[in-house]
C-alpha cells in the first residue's frame, strides 16, 4: 500500500499531506493564476452591473426624462 500523500495542484507531483505545493515556483504560479481569476471575475461583475444599469435606464427611459 502507498503511504499517504496528495498532489501539487499546479504540476501534479506527489507531495506529503501537510504540504500545499511542491516548490515555491508552483506556489507563485498558483498565486498568479488566482490573481488573474480574481481580476477576470471582478471585470465580469463590473460589466454585468453596467449592463443592468443600461437596461434599467432603457426600461424607464420615459419616466427618467431621456
N, C-alpha and C positions, 0 to 999 in steps of 0.2 A: 504494500500500500504506500502511496506517496505521502510525504509529510505535508502538513497544512501550508498552503500558500495562496496567493492571489496574483493577479496580473496587472502590470502597469497599464493605466488607461490610455496612454499615448502610443506605446510601441508593442505592448502585449507580452513583454518579457516576464517570466516568473519572478516574484519578489516575496519577501517574508510578509506574513499577515499584518504586522504592525507598521510596515512602510506604506507610503501612499504612492510614491513614484520610484522608478529605478535609478534615476540620476537627476541632478539639477537641470540638465538640458531638457529632459522631459517635463519637469515641473514648470520651466519657463515657457515651453511650447503650450502646455495646458493653460497657463495663465493668459498667454497671448490669445489663444482661441476663445477663452472665456470673455476677455475684453471685447473681442470682435463680435461675439454673440450678443453681449450686453448693448453694444453700440447699435447693432442692427435692430435689436428689439426696441430700443429707445426711438430710433428713427421711424420704425413701423408705427408705434403708438402716436408719435407726433403727426405723421402723415394721416393716420386714421382720424385723429382729433380735428385736423384741418378739413378733411373731407366731411366730417359730421357738421362742423360749423358752416361750411359752404352749403350743405344740404339743408340745414335748418334755415339759413338765410334765404335760400331759394324757395322753400315751402312757405315761409312767412313774408315773402318779399312785398306783398301788397300791404300788409299790416305794419311793416317796418319803415315804409316810405321809400323803398327802392324802385 
